[in-house]
């Protein structure tokens, strides 16, 4: 899968990042995010839940909305 366009890890600068997706997982989850790398974050979204994760250094950042 290709990295998120125009997003880079603030920790290491890598473009190999994934969006963290929260909520109920459906069988067609990949169709909802075509060509994008995703990580399942669980069902509960908290104020401190991150939106992005670096696939190189495992840094997380941003806030899930």
Secondary structure, DSSP 8 states (H G I E B T S, - for coil): -B--TT---TTT--S-EEEEE-S---TTHHHHTTTB-EEE--S---TT--SEEETTT--EES---
